[in-house]
Amino acid sequence: MAINLGGVALGVGIDLAFLLRWWLREKHRWGALVPFVLAKLYGMLAALAALGAVSLLGAVTWVALWAGNLAGYLGLVWGVGGSAPDVTRARQLALTPGGYVIVFLLTIVLFGLLKWGPQQSKSKILLGCVAGVLVALSGNVAGVAAIPLGSGVNLAGIGFTGVFGEH
């Protein structure tokens, strides 16, 4: 799956909207940004790790990317008269088995936050994930994000498998 410029623009637009909300409504309290930023990182990780994989997470990220691409394309091409070329630059992350365990655990935490977290954080979490998916595959973002996200998840996975798995 490819990302077009409209999809990336929509992802950055979501970022800008939440920054405005944070500045104007949430009185620029740093703690108010945490759910959105963590969800965005998760969305980037999900797109880089699972997009193209035959999995439930891969299907969900594909649907988010497809919908964001379409909405961004419509906004750029039909909304303001621009164009939306392909800007894809990423491939799937190489995760270790322990790295995939960490992605699985983060997915469970995400669903737990959506189910039992405060009501005002749900839109931050969902839109943060979508924004992460939409920018993860684009140009330099993919390269810059893939190294720390993949390495961090793999390192955490090594710790997990060291404690619970292989000795």
C-alpha positions in Angstrom: 0.0 0.0 0.0 1.3 3.4 -0.9 0.7 6.8 0.8 -0.1 9.9 -1.3 0.6 13.5 -0.4 -3.0 14.0 0.5 -2.8 11.2 3.2 0.3 12.7 4.6 -1.3 16.2 4.6 -4.3 14.8 6.5 -2.0 13.2 9.1 -0.1 16.5 9.6 -3.5 18.3 9.6 -4.6 16.1 12.5 -1.4 17.0 14.3 -2.0 20.7 13.8 -5.6 20.4 15.0 -4.5 18.7 18.2 -1.8 21.2 18.7 -4.4 24.0 18.5 -6.6 22.1 20.9 -3.7 21.7 23.3 -2.7 25.3 23.1 -6.2 26.9 23.2 -8.4 24.5 25.2 -5.9 22.5 27.3 -3.8 25.6 28.2 -0.6 24.0 26.9 -0.2 21.5 29.7 2.4 19.0 28.6 0.5 16.0 30.2 -2.5 16.7 27.9 -0.3 15.9 24.8 0.8 12.5 26.2 -2.1 10.3 24.9 -2.0 11.8 21.4 1.8 11.5 21.1 1.9 8.0 22.4 -1.0 7.0 20.1 0.8 8.6 17.1 4.0 6.6 17.9 1.9 3.5 18.1 0.2 4.2 14.8 3.6 4.7 13.2 4.9 1.5 14.7 1.7 -0.4 13.5 2.1 0.9 10.0 5.8 0.2 9.8 5.5 -3.2 11.4 2.2 -4.7 10.2 1.1 -3.0 7.0 1.2 -5.6 4.3 1.2 -8.5 6.8 -1.6 -10.9 6.8 -2.9 -10.0 10.3 -5.7 -8.2 12.0 -3.4 -5.3 12.8 -2.2 -5.2 9.2 -5.8 -5.1 8.0 -6.7 -2.3 10.4 -3.7 -0.2 9.4 -4.5 -0.8 5.7 -8.1 0.5 6.2 -6.8 3.5 8.1 -4.2 4.2 5.4 -6.8 3.7 2.6 -9.4 6.0 4.2 -6.8 8.7 5.0 -5.4 8.5 1.5 -8.8 8.9 0.0 -9.8 11.7 2.3 -6.5 13.5 1.8 -6.7 13.0 -2.0 -10.2 14.4 -2.1 -9.2 17.4 0.1 -6.1 18.2 -2.0 -7.4 17.5 -5.5 -11.1 18.3 -5.3 -11.0 20.6 -2.2 -8.2 23.0 -3.1 -7.3 22.0 -6.7 -3.9 20.6 -6.0 -2.4 17.2 -6.7 -1.6 14.2 -4.5 1.4 12.2 -5.9 2.8 9.1 -4.3 5.2 9.8 -1.5 5.8 6.3 -0.2 9.3 5.5 1.0 9.0 2.8 3.6 9.1 -1.0 3.9 8.0 -3.2 6.7 10.1 -3.2 9.8 12.2 -6.2 10.7 11.0 -7.1 14.1 12.2 -10.0 16.2 9.7 -12.4 17.8 10.0 -10.5 21.0 9.4 -7.2 19.1 6.1 -8.6 17.8 5.2 -9.5 21.4 5.7 -5.9 22.4 3.6 -4.7 19.5 0.9 -7.2 20.6 1.1 -6.0 24.2 0.9 -2.3 23.1 -2.2 -3.2 21.1 -3.8 -4.6 24.2 -2.9 -1.5 26.2 -4.4 0.7 23.4 -7.7 -1.2 23.5 -7.7 -1.0 27.3 -7.3 2.7 27.2 -10.1 3.0 24.6 -12.4 0.9 26.7 -11.7 2.2 30.2 -9.8 5.4 29.7 -11.2 8.9 30.2 -13.7 9.9 27.6 -11.7 13.0 26.4 -8.7 10.8 25.6 -10.5 8.5 23.2 -10.5 10.9 20.3 -6.8 11.7 21.0 -5.9 8.1 20.9 -7.9 7.2 17.8 -6.8 10.2 15.8 -3.3 9.9 17.1 -3.1 6.4 15.7 -4.5 7.5 12.4 -2.1 10.4 12.2 0.8 8.0 12.9 -0.3 5.6 10.2 -0.7 8.4 7.7 2.8 9.9 8.2 4.7 6.6 8.9 5.3 5.6 5.3 6.2 9.0 3.9 9.6 10.2 2.7 12.1 10.8 5.5 9.6 10.2 8.3 9.7 6.5 7.6 13.5 6.3 7.8 13.8 8.5 10.9 10.9 6.8 12.7 11.7 3.2 11.8 15.1 3.1 13.4 14.2 4.2 16.9 10.8 2.5 16.9 12.0 -0.8 15.6 15.1 -0.8 17.7 13.2 0.2 20.8 10.5 -2.5 20.3 13.1 -5.1 19.5 15.1 -4.2 22.6 12.0 -4.4 24.8 11.2 -7.7 23.1 14.7 -9.1 24.0 14.0 -8.2 27.6 10.5 -9.9 27.5 11.8 -13.1 25.9 14.7 -13.1 28.4 12.3 -13.0 31.3 9.5 -15.2 29.9 10.9 -17.0 26.9 14.3 -18.2 25.9 17.0 -18.4 28.6 
